[in-house]
Amino acid sequence: MATVTPNNPPFSAYRGADKGSFAWDSTVRRWPIILDNAIADLEKEVQQTTDDKARQEGKTILDAIADLKNEIAADRPLRLINDKEDDTDDWNRHLASYFAGATWFGGTWLFNECYMYRRLHENFSNSTCWKQYDPFNVQKLATFKGSHGSVFDLAHKMPTLIQPMTVEQLEIVYDELIQVCLWGNATDLSLLTNMTEEDIKRLQAIEKDKLAEQKKRILVDDIEKLWEKIKSLQGSRVDFILDNSGFEVYVDLILADWLLQSGKASKVVLNCKAIPWFVSDVMPKDVPILFDCCLDRTFFPDHENRSEDDFIALETMVKRWKSYVDDGKLIVREHKFWCSGLPYWYLKSEAPELFNDLRQSDLVIFKGDLNFRKLLFDCDWPVTTPFKTAIGKEMGTEFTNIVSLRTNKADTIAGLPEGLKEELEKTVTPLEWRCSGKYAVVEYNGCP
């Protein structure tokens, strides 16, 4: 058997060179759209600035992003990163060791997609005036505004969710919150080109009948197994490896709030991306921005139709979240490894201090599609491969506390029951159940 490397996974890697595949569609269609949107937002900022140096640097960055688009379309070789960030040497070591001579279509889809965002960041990093600029911030805020209905609904529910409860009542609340946390991942800006507005609203819905209907689309359902673990927690540490900002991190915070209020956790750690990443991923700065948005009574588009009770419910909850941050119960942090191009099979070797720190956590919740892809090396596993096997020996044996909450937005999958794939494909296409975001998995590798 060939040696496993980032460019040679345990099974066939997904690559943009596979014409007609989802990886190919991403490379030829989705990535240019993402870069075009970043260009459009930056152009507006450049036009509005009165600083001559900022305007000139902004124009240079706009030209560089256009060049990046052309470079991808021409399938040119991946070059080294050219800036002075903390992760530059790591990226260039990986490029030289594993992807020497690889092109935009020839390298693995996982590495190349991460590399695209890192190359985009390089342009801002090398500037003076735009170092802290997030080219996706406008899109993040606009999408969160569109989630206003569910935002206020959940804020009203929160006092009921955190009152003293029996174990049976806690389980009922847990089951609902886990599903809301799962389907909140629908608002993924890097993949919204595949979903309609109605799809997103349906997946964000929190009514019990809709959740019951959506539960039928959870293809691997370890929700009850995970409850046995959470039920046993008391004053524990829980980590979230976050995915999207906006509505998704809002519901992550609601789950974190419930864990703290119920006494299941005494500390919750939110692990964020260090740079703008996959359009909507959470950076540390996005958490206080979300707090400020929720406390701004004019932020949401329907604010004039909202009652005083609506605002009080939301403000009470968010002020409690801010107090958690102040008291050290809610920790928001970043690490450069989350923005590498490598699968999480390399977490221990590339970031041993992070690996050992996460092992101290009683439960590590990986959110979203990209985290799932990275956990599973983003390759074409036989679909019935156990989750514990697919996440690799070190993650599978040294951790017994990993759960992935993921709506399916890419081909990568493992852990399916025997025969489920064949049964699904009697009525839906592989693209539908693997990549549309309308199906999901909750996969847990541990024991209670």
HUKA-V224326 format. One record per pair of residues at least 4 apart in sequence whose ideal C-beta (glycine too) atoms are under 8 Angstrom apart, sorted by sequence separation. I is the first residue (numbers start at 1). J is the second residue. D is the distance in Angstrom with one decimal. If there is no record, write none. Layout:
# HUKA-V224326
i: [I:I]
j: [J:J]
d: [D:D]
This chain:
# HUKA-V224326
i: [4:9:14:20:21:22:23:24:25:26:27:28:29:30:31:32:33:34:35:36:37:38:39:40:41:42:43:44:45:51:52:53:54:55:56:57:58:59:60:61:62:63:64:65:66:67:68:69:70:72:81:84:87:88:89:90:91:92:93:94:95:96:102:103:107:108:109:110:111:112:113:114:115:116:117:118:119:120:121:122:123:127:136:137:138:139:140:141:142:143:147:148:149:150:151:152:153:154:157:158:159:165:166:167:168:169:170:171:172:173:174:175:176:177:178:179:180:188:191:195:196:197:198:199:200:201:206:207:208:209:210:211:212:214:222:223:224:225:226:227:228:229:244:245:246:247:248:249:250:251:252:253:254:255:256:257:258:260:273:277:282:285:286:287:288:289:290:291:292:299:302:306:307:308:309:310:311:312:313:314:315:316:317:318:319:320:321:322:323:325:334:336:342:346:347:348:351:352:353:354:355:356:357:367:368:369:370:371:372:374:381:385:386:387:391:392:393:394:395:416:419:420:421:422:424:425:428:429:430:431:432:3:4:8:16:18:19:20:25:26:49:71:83:94:95:102:107:165:187:195:205:206:218:233:243:244:259:260:276:282:294:298:306:324:325:366:373:376:385:391:408:416:425:428:431:433:434:2:4:7:15:18:49:124:125:134:205:215:258:259:260:277:293:297:300:324:325:340:358:366:432:433:14:16:17:81:124:144:242:276:325:347:348:389:395:432:14:15:16:46:99:104:107:165:192:202:260:273:275:342:347:388:425:14:46:49:102:124:186:256:259:272:273:274:297:321:366:381:424:16:81:102:242:272:273:337:340:16:80:81:124:203:272:347:391:16:46:80:99:161:202:240:256:270:272:45:46:98:186:187:337:377:81:186:256:272:297:337:376:80:120:272:336:375:376:377:42:46:79:80:161:240:335:375:78:94:186:187:270:337:387:186:238:252:42:43:295:335:411:42:95:183:184:294:295:375:78:183:238:249:294:413:39:42:295:411:77:78:91:294:295:390:410:411:77:78:389:390:408:410:39:77:78:154:180:233:238:408:409:415:38:39:76:91:238:291:344:375:387:408:409:75:76:183:235:236:237:240:242:386:387:408:409:413:415:75:78:230:234:236:237:238:239:240:242:375:385:386:408:414:35:74:75:176:234:235:236:237:238:239:240:241:242:291:344:383:384:385:407:408:75:87:180:183:233:235:236:237:238:240:242:291:343:344:380:381:383:384:407:408:72:176:179:233:237:239:248:342:343:345:372:378:380:381:382:384:407:408:35:36:71:249:343:371:379:381:383:384:407:408:35:78:230:246:343:372:378:384:406:176:179:245:343:364:371:405:406:85:179:182:244:245:366:376:406:32:78:81:244:245:249:253:364:366:368:369:373:376:383:404:405:406:81:243:244:245:249:287:363:364:365:366:367:368:369:376:383:404:83:242:243:355:359:362:364:366:367:368:369:373:403:404:32:82:85:147:242:250:359:361:363:365:366:369:372:403:404:31:32:81:84:245:249:358:369:403:83:402:403:83:204:402:403:72:82:143:179:246:250:401:402:27:28:178:245:287:400:401:143:345:348:399:400:344:345:347:399:400:68:175:178:284:344:347:140:143:157:284:343:345:396:139:284:345:348:395:68:146:283:344:68:149:154:175:136:153:174:146:150:391:65:150:188:189:150:171:174:188:268:387:147:187:387:388:65:185:387:64:185:187:171:184:187:188:257:270:272:274:170:187:267:268:270:272:273:274:277:61:267:268:269:270:271:272:274:277:61:184:185:254:257:266:267:268:270:271:167:184:257:260:267:269:271:274:275:273:274:61:184:272:273:60:184:257:271:184:253:256:369:61:260:372:57:181:260:57:58:180:181:57:58:57:181:177:180:181:256:53:54:180:53:54:27:177:178:27:51:177:24:177:27:31:38:26:174:27:31:35:173:23:26:6:16:17:45:190:16:17:190:281:15:16:188:189:190:7:15:16:42:188:189:6:7:15:170:188:269:278:5:6:15:16:42:161:187:14:15:41:7:13:14:41:162:13:14:16:41:151:154:158:162:13:38:41:150:154:161:165:241:265:38:41:9:147:151:158:162:7:147:154:162:7:144:6:37:144:143:144:147:7:143:6:140:141:140:144:252:239:248:248:239:237:238:241:244:237:238:239:241:243:244:237:238:239:240:241:242:243:236:237:238:239:241:243:236:238:240:243:243:233:233:241:230:229:143:137:140:136:139:140:135:139:134:136:151:136:140:144:141:152:134:144:151:134:141:148:148:149:156:121:145:148:152:156:159:121:145:146:155:158:34:120:145:118:156:117:152:155:117:155:158:30:33:117:30:117:152:155:152:155:30:151:29:113:220:229:226:191:188:188:222:185:185:185:181:87:219:85:219:220:220:219:220:219:203:219:219:194:229:226:232:229:231:191:226:229:188:223:225:229:185:219:221:222:228:118:185:186:188:217:218:219:220:221:222:117:185:217:218:219:220:222:118:182:217:218:220:225:181:182:183:218:114:182:114:115:214:114:178:112:111:110:111:110:203:203:199:199:194:195:37:194:195:194:34:90:94:191:94:94:87:91:188:86:90:91:186:87:185:87:185:183:182:90:182:110:110:178:110:109:108:9:6:6:6:6:4:14:13:14:13:14:10:12:13:9:11:12:9:10:11:9:11:10:11:22:23:22:21:14:14:14:22:22:22]
j: [8:13:18:24:25:26:27:28:29:30:31:32:33:34:35:36:37:38:39:40:41:42:43:44:45:46:47:48:49:55:56:57:58:59:60:61:62:63:64:65:66:67:68:69:70:71:72:73:74:76:85:88:91:92:93:94:95:96:97:98:99:100:106:107:111:112:113:114:115:116:117:118:119:120:121:122:123:124:125:126:127:131:140:141:142:143:144:145:146:147:151:152:153:154:155:156:157:158:161:162:163:169:170:171:172:173:174:175:176:177:178:179:180:181:182:183:184:192:195:199:200:201:202:203:204:205:210:211:212:213:214:215:216:218:226:227:228:229:230:231:232:233:248:249:250:251:252:253:254:255:256:257:258:259:260:261:262:264:277:281:286:289:290:291:292:293:294:295:296:303:306:310:311:312:313:314:315:316:317:318:319:320:321:322:323:324:325:326:327:329:338:340:346:350:351:352:355:356:357:358:359:360:361:371:372:373:374:375:376:378:385:389:390:391:395:396:397:398:399:420:423:424:425:426:428:429:432:433:434:435:436:8:9:13:21:23:24:25:30:31:54:76:88:99:100:107:112:170:192:200:210:211:223:238:248:249:264:265:281:287:299:303:311:329:330:371:378:381:390:396:413:421:430:433:436:438:439:8:10:13:21:24:55:130:131:140:211:221:264:265:266:283:299:303:306:330:331:346:364:372:438:439:21:23:24:88:131:151:249:283:332:354:355:396:402:439:22:23:24:54:107:112:115:173:200:210:268:281:283:350:355:396:433:23:55:58:111:133:195:265:268:281:282:283:306:330:375:390:433:26:91:112:252:282:283:347:350:27:91:92:135:214:283:358:402:28:58:92:111:173:214:252:268:282:284:58:59:111:199:200:350:390:95:200:270:286:311:351:390:95:135:287:351:390:391:392:58:62:95:96:177:256:351:391:95:111:203:204:287:354:404:204:256:270:61:62:314:354:430:62:115:203:204:314:315:395:99:204:259:270:315:434:62:65:318:434:101:102:115:318:319:414:434:435:102:103:414:415:433:435:65:103:104:180:206:259:264:434:435:441:65:66:103:118:265:318:371:402:414:435:436:103:104:211:263:264:265:268:270:414:415:436:437:441:443:104:107:259:263:265:266:267:268:269:271:404:414:415:437:443:65:104:105:206:264:265:266:267:268:269:270:271:272:321:374:413:414:415:437:438:106:118:211:214:264:266:267:268:269:271:273:322:374:375:411:412:414:415:438:439:104:208:211:265:269:271:280:374:375:377:404:410:412:413:414:416:439:440:68:69:104:282:376:404:412:414:416:417:440:441:69:112:264:280:377:406:412:418:440:211:214:280:378:399:406:440:441:121:215:218:280:281:402:412:442:69:115:118:281:282:286:290:401:403:405:406:410:413:420:441:442:443:119:281:282:283:287:325:401:402:403:404:405:406:407:414:421:442:122:281:282:394:398:401:403:405:406:407:408:412:442:443:72:122:125:187:282:290:399:401:403:405:406:409:412:443:444:72:73:122:125:286:290:399:410:444:125:444:445:126:247:445:446:116:126:187:223:290:294:445:446:72:73:223:290:332:445:446:189:391:394:445:446:391:392:394:446:447:116:223:226:332:392:395:189:192:206:333:392:394:445:189:334:395:398:445:119:197:334:395:120:201:206:227:189:206:227:200:204:445:120:205:243:244:206:227:230:244:324:443:204:244:444:445:123:243:445:123:244:246:231:244:247:248:317:330:332:334:231:248:328:329:331:333:334:335:338:123:329:330:331:332:333:334:336:339:124:247:248:317:320:329:330:331:333:334:231:248:321:324:331:333:335:338:339:338:339:127:250:338:339:127:251:324:338:252:321:324:437:130:329:441:127:251:330:128:129:251:252:129:130:130:254:251:254:255:330:128:129:255:129:130:104:254:255:105:129:255:105:258:109:113:120:109:258:112:116:120:258:109:113:94:104:105:133:278:105:106:279:370:105:106:278:279:280:98:106:107:133:279:280:98:99:107:262:280:361:370:98:99:108:109:135:254:280:108:109:135:102:108:109:136:257:109:110:112:137:247:250:254:258:110:135:138:247:251:258:262:338:362:136:139:108:246:250:257:261:107:247:254:262:108:245:108:139:246:246:247:250:111:247:111:245:246:246:250:367:358:367:368:361:360:361:364:367:361:362:363:365:367:368:362:363:364:365:366:367:368:362:363:364:365:367:369:363:365:367:370:371:362:363:371:363:363:280:276:279:276:279:280:276:280:276:279:294:280:286:290:289:300:283:293:300:285:293:300:301:302:309:275:299:302:306:310:313:276:300:301:310:313:190:276:301:275:313:275:310:313:276:314:317:190:193:277:191:278:313:316:314:317:193:314:193:278:387:401:403:369:368:369:403:367:368:369:367:274:408:275:413:415:416:416:417:420:407:424:433:409:444:442:448:446:448:409:444:447:407:442:444:448:405:439:441:442:448:339:406:407:409:438:439:440:441:442:443:339:407:439:440:441:442:444:341:405:440:441:443:448:405:406:407:442:339:407:340:341:440:341:405:341:341:341:342:343:437:438:437:438:435:436:279:436:437:437:279:336:340:437:341:342:336:340:437:336:340:341:437:339:437:340:440:440:440:350:442:373:374:442:378:378:378:343:341:342:343:346:345:378:378:379:379:380:377:379:380:377:379:380:378:379:380:379:381:381:382:410:411:411:411:410:411:412:431:434:435]
d: [6.2:5.0:7.0:6.0:7.0:6.4:6.5:6.2:5.3:4.4:5.9:7.5:6.6:6.3:6.4:6.0:6.4:6.6:6.3:6.4:6.5:6.2:6.1:7.0:6.8:6.2:6.3:6.4:6.5:6.5:6.4:6.2:6.0:6.6:6.6:6.4:6.4:6.6:6.4:6.4:6.6:6.4:6.5:6.8:6.7:6.2:6.6:6.5:6.1:7.9:7.8:6.2:5.8:6.3:6.1:6.5:6.3:6.2:5.8:5.6:5.1:5.7:5.2:6.6:5.3:6.5:6.0:6.6:5.9:6.5:7.3:6.3:6.1:6.5:6.5:6.7:7.7:7.7:5.8:6.3:7.1:6.0:5.7:6.4:6.2:6.3:6.5:6.5:6.9:7.1:5.5:6.4:6.3:6.1:6.5:6.5:6.6:6.6:5.8:6.3:6.9:3.7:7.0:6.5:6.9:6.6:6.0:6.3:6.9:6.1:6.1:6.8:6.3:6.0:6.3:6.2:6.1:6.6:7.1:4.3:7.3:6.4:6.2:6.4:6.1:6.7:7.6:6.9:6.2:6.6:6.2:6.3:7.8:7.5:5.4:6.6:7.2:7.5:6.2:5.7:7.0:7.1:3.9:5.3:6.7:6.6:6.4:6.3:6.8:6.6:6.3:6.1:6.6:6.4:6.4:6.0:5.9:7.9:4.1:4.1:4.9:6.2:6.2:6.8:6.3:6.4:6.4:6.3:6.2:7.0:6.3:4.2:7.5:6.1:6.2:6.7:5.8:6.0:6.7:6.2:6.0:6.7:6.7:6.6:6.6:6.8:7.0:6.5:6.0:7.8:7.3:7.0:4.4:4.7:5.8:5.9:6.1:6.2:6.2:6.3:6.7:7.4:7.8:6.0:6.9:6.3:6.3:6.3:6.4:6.7:4.5:5.4:6.9:6.4:4.3:5.9:5.8:5.3:5.4:4.7:5.8:6.1:6.3:7.3:5.7:7.2:4.1:7.6:5.4:5.1:5.1:6.9:6.5:7.4:7.9:6.0:5.3:7.9:6.6:6.1:4.6:4.8:5.8:6.8:7.1:3.7:4.6:4.9:7.7:5.7:4.2:6.9:7.5:7.6:6.0:6.6:4.7:5.5:7.8:7.0:7.3:5.4:6.2:4.3:5.0:4.2:4.2:6.5:5.0:5.0:6.9:5.8:6.4:5.2:6.9:7.8:7.7:5.9:5.6:7.2:7.9:5.6:5.4:4.8:6.3:7.8:7.5:7.3:8.0:4.0:7.3:7.5:4.7:5.8:7.4:3.6:7.9:7.9:5.6:6.8:7.0:4.8:6.6:5.1:7.3:5.1:6.1:7.9:6.0:6.9:6.8:6.7:4.4:6.4:6.6:7.8:7.4:5.8:5.2:7.6:5.3:6.0:7.6:6.9:7.6:7.0:6.3:4.7:7.2:6.3:4.9:4.4:7.7:4.3:5.7:6.9:7.9:5.4:6.9:7.5:6.2:7.8:6.5:7.2:7.8:6.7:6.1:5.3:5.0:7.1:4.6:7.8:6.5:4.8:5.4:6.6:6.7:3.5:7.7:5.7:7.4:7.0:5.4:8.0:6.8:7.5:3.6:4.7:6.3:5.3:8.0:5.5:4.3:7.4:4.9:6.7:6.3:7.8:7.2:6.2:6.0:7.4:7.6:5.0:7.5:7.4:5.6:4.0:4.6:5.8:7.0:7.5:7.8:7.5:6.4:7.1:6.4:6.9:8.0:7.5:7.2:7.0:6.7:4.8:6.1:7.8:3.8:7.2:6.8:5.7:7.5:5.9:7.3:7.4:6.6:6.4:8.0:5.4:7.8:6.0:8.0:4.5:6.6:5.4:5.9:6.9:5.8:6.5:5.7:7.8:7.3:6.1:6.0:7.6:5.8:5.2:6.2:5.3:7.8:4.5:7.6:3.9:7.1:6.5:6.8:6.8:7.5:7.2:6.6:6.0:5.5:5.3:6.9:7.3:5.5:7.8:7.6:5.5:5.8:6.7:6.3:6.9:6.3:6.2:4.6:5.4:7.9:7.6:5.8:6.5:7.5:4.8:6.4:8.0:6.5:6.5:6.7:7.0:5.8:7.2:4.1:7.3:4.9:7.4:5.1:5.2:6.1:7.9:6.3:5.3:7.3:7.6:7.6:7.1:6.1:6.1:4.3:6.2:6.7:8.0:5.7:8.0:4.7:7.5:6.8:7.3:6.8:4.8:5.1:4.5:5.3:4.9:5.6:6.6:4.8:5.4:7.7:7.1:4.9:7.9:7.4:7.9:7.4:6.1:4.3:4.2:8.0:7.6:7.4:6.4:7.7:5.8:5.1:5.1:7.0:7.3:6.5:7.6:7.8:4.8:4.7:7.1:4.9:6.6:6.8:6.1:7.9:7.7:7.4:5.7:5.0:7.5:7.8:7.1:7.8:5.6:7.3:6.2:6.5:7.7:6.9:5.1:7.6:6.7:7.1:4.5:4.5:7.3:4.5:6.8:5.1:7.2:6.0:6.6:4.3:4.0:5.2:5.7:6.3:6.4:6.8:5.5:6.4:6.9:7.3:7.8:5.4:7.7:6.5:7.4:4.4:6.8:6.6:5.2:7.9:5.6:6.1:6.3:6.3:4.5:7.0:7.9:5.7:7.0:7.5:5.7:5.6:8.0:7.9:6.9:5.7:7.7:7.2:6.3:6.8:7.6:7.0:7.9:5.1:5.2:5.5:4.6:5.6:6.1:6.6:5.7:5.0:7.3:4.8:7.2:7.2:7.8:6.5:6.2:7.4:7.3:7.7:7.6:7.2:4.9:6.9:4.9:7.4:6.3:5.6:6.6:4.3:6.5:6.5:6.7:6.9:6.4:7.7:4.1:6.7:6.9:7.9:6.2:7.5:5.9:7.5:4.3:6.5:7.6:5.7:4.3:4.2:7.2:7.5:5.2:6.4:4.8:7.9:7.1:7.4:5.6:7.6:7.3:8.0:7.8:6.9:6.8:7.7:5.6:7.0:5.0:6.6:5.0:6.0:7.7:4.9:6.7:3.8:7.1:4.0:7.5:7.6:6.4:7.5:6.3:7.1:5.1:7.4:6.9:7.0:7.9:7.4:6.9:7.8:7.1:6.1:5.4:5.3:6.9:7.6:7.7:5.9:7.9:6.9:6.1:6.8:7.8:6.3:7.3:6.9:5.8:5.8:8.0:4.8:6.4:6.7:7.2:7.4:7.3:6.0:5.9:6.3:5.5:7.6:4.2:6.3:5.9:7.6:4.5:6.5:6.1:5.7:4.6:6.5:5.7:7.3:7.9:4.8:7.8:7.1:6.9:6.4:4.3:7.6:5.7:7.4:6.9:6.8:6.7:6.5:6.8:7.8:4.6:5.8:5.4:4.7:4.8:6.3:4.8:5.3:5.6:6.6:5.6:5.5:7.9:6.9:6.8:7.9:7.3:7.2:7.5:6.8:4.3:6.6:6.5:6.8:6.7:6.6:6.9:5.5:5.3:5.3:6.4:7.4:7.4:5.4:7.6:4.0:7.7:6.6:7.4:5.8:7.9:8.0:6.3:5.8:7.5:4.6:5.1:7.6:6.5:7.6:5.2:6.2:5.2:6.5:5.9:7.7:7.9:7.4:4.9:6.5:6.8:3.9:7.9:5.9:7.1:6.6:6.7:7.4:6.1:6.5:5.1:7.7:5.8:7.4:7.5:6.9:6.8:7.8:7.3:6.0:7.3:6.8:3.8:6.8:6.7:6.6:4.4:7.5:4.6:4.1:5.5:4.3:7.7:6.9:7.7:7.9:3.9:6.5:4.7:6.6:8.0:7.7:7.8:3.8:4.6:5.7:7.1:6.3:6.1:7.0:5.9:5.4:7.5:6.0:5.9:5.8:7.8:7.1:6.9:5.7:6.2:6.8:4.3:4.3:7.8:6.8:7.1:7.3:6.6:7.9:6.9:7.6:6.6:6.1:7.5:4.1:4.8:6.7:6.9:5.7:7.5:7.2:7.8:6.8:7.1:7.3:6.6:6.3:6.9:3.8:6.7:3.8:5.8:7.1:5.9:7.4:7.0:6.5:3.6:5.2:6.0:7.5:7.1:7.4:6.1:5.0:7.7:5.7:7.5:6.6:6.1:7.0:7.4:4.4:6.8:6.6:6.6:7.8:4.9:6.4:7.2:6.9:4.0:6.4:5.4:4.8:4.7:5.0:4.6:5.7:2.8:3.8:8.0:7.9:6.8:6.3:7.4:7.0:6.9:6.3:6.7:6.2:5.9:7.0:5.5:7.1:6.5:7.0:8.0:7.8:5.3:6.4:5.6:5.9:7.1:4.8:4.8:7.4:6.6:6.8:7.2:7.7:7.9:7.1:6.5:7.1:7.6:7.0:4.0:6.4:7.9:7.8:4.7:6.9:5.6:7.0:7.4:7.6:6.3:5.9:7.9:7.5:7.2:6.3:7.5:5.7:7.6:4.9:7.5:5.2:4.3:7.1:4.1:5.0:7.2:6.2:5.4:7.5:6.3:7.1:8.0:6.3:5.3:5.9:7.0:7.5:7.8:7.3:7.3:5.5:7.4:7.0:6.8:7.0:6.6:4.9:7.1:7.7:7.7:7.5:7.9:7.9:4.6:6.3:6.2:7.7:6.4:7.3:7.6:7.2:7.4:7.2:6.9:5.8:6.2:7.5:5.0:4.8:7.8:7.9:5.3:5.4:5.0:7.1:5.6:7.9:5.1:3.6:6.9:7.0:6.2:6.5:6.3:7.6:7.0:4.1:5.8:5.7:7.6:4.6:4.7:5.1:5.5:6.6:4.1:7.3:4.6:6.2:6.7:5.2:7.6:5.9:7.7:6.7:6.1:7.3:6.8:6.9:5.5:7.9:3.8:7.2:7.9:4.1:6.9:7.5:6.9:7.3:7.5:7.3:6.8:7.0:7.3:8.0:6.1:5.6:6.5:6.0:7.3:7.3:6.5:6.2:6.6:4.3:7.3:7.2:5.5:6.4:7.2:5.9:6.8:7.8:6.8:8.0:7.0:5.6:7.2:6.2:6.0:7.0:6.9:3.9:6.8:6.9:7.5:7.2:5.4:6.8:7.3:7.9:6.2:6.9:7.1:5.3:7.0:6.2:6.1:7.7:4.6:4.4:4.5:7.0:6.1:4.8:3.6:5.5:7.6:7.6:6.3:7.6:5.7:7.5:7.6:5.8:7.4:6.8:7.7:5.1]
